[in-house]
Amino acid sequence: MNYNNRLFRDANNSNNGDTSSETAFHYKQEGNVLISIYSGGSIVSGHLIGLVDSNGNIDMRYHHINSDGDIMTGFCKSTPEILEDGRIRLHEEWKWTSGDQSSGKSTIEEIL
């Protein structure tokens, strides 16, 4: 699976997460290396970097600045699902490595 030039939007998130339906992610992939910039909602600016395995699973690290002026960091494991219309949905389990160090789950979906 290749995520290059795909756009995603947050479909849902745990209450302790910073992303929302206003947050958009622009993915770039070269080989198995994935990068993304993201922003929107309470996210002023964010970046992620990760590795994609042969099944399309992503192991990533992320950091962003939120609208409160906090620098937030964490890690996330994403599992892909192909929707009936061909778009990709990513099921994510994440954990903050800053702030309260809590964990959560989110789902992002490809936008065409």
Phi, psi and omega per residue, in radians:
M1 nan 2.423 3.136
N2 -2.170 2.263 -3.090
Y3 -1.733 0.110 -3.028
N4 -1.047 2.280 3.116
N5 1.097 0.389 3.069
R6 -1.630 2.516 3.121
L7 -1.929 2.396 -3.134
F8 -2.252 2.681 3.054
R9 -2.312 2.519 3.137
D10 -1.134 2.178 3.106
A11 -1.656 -0.594 3.036
N12 -2.881 2.792 -3.074
N13 -2.704 2.701 3.014
S14 -1.112 2.703 -3.105
N15 -1.046 -0.452 -3.112
N16 -1.545 0.123 3.106
G17 -1.579 2.796 3.138
D18 -1.664 -0.380 -3.078
T19 -1.406 2.778 3.140
S20 -2.570 -3.085 3.124
S21 -1.118 -0.230 3.091
E22 -1.528 -0.111 -3.097
T23 -1.548 2.200 3.133
A24 -2.034 2.453 -3.126
F25 -2.065 2.277 3.067
H26 -1.958 1.912 -3.057
Y27 -1.596 2.490 3.000
K28 -2.269 2.432 3.132
Q29 -2.418 2.350 3.019
E30 -2.311 2.051 -3.009
G31 1.118 -2.259 3.097
N32 -1.769 0.175 -3.137
V33 -1.650 2.198 -3.116
L34 -2.003 2.386 2.988
I35 -2.308 2.753 3.084
S36 -2.680 2.570 2.889
I37 -1.896 2.564 3.124
Y38 -2.572 2.659 3.123
S39 -2.910 2.968 3.099
G40 2.061 2.634 -3.057
G41 1.137 -2.237 -3.128
S42 -1.494 0.063 3.115
I43 -1.676 2.009 3.093
V44 -1.325 -0.863 3.132
S45 -2.772 2.346 3.140
G46 -2.545 2.757 3.106
H47 -2.436 2.610 2.993
L48 -2.399 2.714 3.060
I49 -2.418 2.436 -3.090
G50 -2.769 3.058 3.076
L51 -2.064 2.386 -3.138
V52 -1.848 2.237 3.112
D53 -1.558 -3.136 -3.053
S54 -1.134 -0.313 3.094
N55 -1.691 0.042 -3.136
G56 1.537 0.038 3.074
N57 -1.218 2.526 -3.099
I58 -2.080 2.310 2.991
D59 -1.948 1.967 -2.997
M60 -2.312 2.822 2.979
R61 -2.146 2.527 -3.103
Y62 -2.410 2.754 3.001
H63 -2.623 2.557 3.086
H64 -2.721 2.899 3.006
I65 -1.915 2.225 -3.134
N66 -1.695 3.061 -3.063
S67 -1.182 -0.235 3.028
D68 -1.458 -0.069 -3.123
G69 1.473 0.244 3.126
D70 -1.550 2.446 2.965
I71 -1.587 2.083 -3.083
M72 -2.001 2.471 -3.132
T73 -2.358 2.735 3.095
G74 -3.090 -3.086 3.067
F75 -2.275 2.755 -3.028
C76 -2.628 2.509 2.992
K77 -2.044 2.198 -3.101
S78 -2.050 2.399 3.121
T79 -2.087 2.194 -3.082
P80 -1.433 2.650 2.982
E81 -2.349 2.298 3.082
I82 -1.597 2.127 -3.137
L83 -1.386 2.853 -3.111
E84 -0.983 -0.567 -3.129
D85 -1.513 0.105 3.086
G86 1.618 -0.188 3.104
R87 -1.260 2.830 3.130
I88 -1.801 2.348 2.978
R89 -1.981 2.320 3.106
L90 -1.921 2.164 3.064
H91 -1.650 2.123 -2.970
E92 -2.096 2.417 2.972
E93 -2.102 2.139 -3.011
W94 -2.309 2.882 3.108
K95 -2.570 2.330 3.039
W96 -1.249 2.449 2.960
T97 -1.897 0.143 3.049
S98 -2.310 3.105 3.117
G99 1.040 -2.323 -3.063
D100 -1.439 -0.041 3.111
Q101 1.010 0.496 3.099
S102 -1.371 3.038 3.135
S103 -2.203 2.941 -3.141
G104 -2.912 -3.063 3.122
K105 -2.309 2.551 3.081
S106 -2.549 2.923 3.069
T107 -2.353 2.288 3.002
I108 -2.110 2.602 -3.097
E109 -2.230 2.495 3.115
E110 -1.128 2.435 3.036
I111 -1.964 2.393 -3.092
L112 -1.741 nan nan
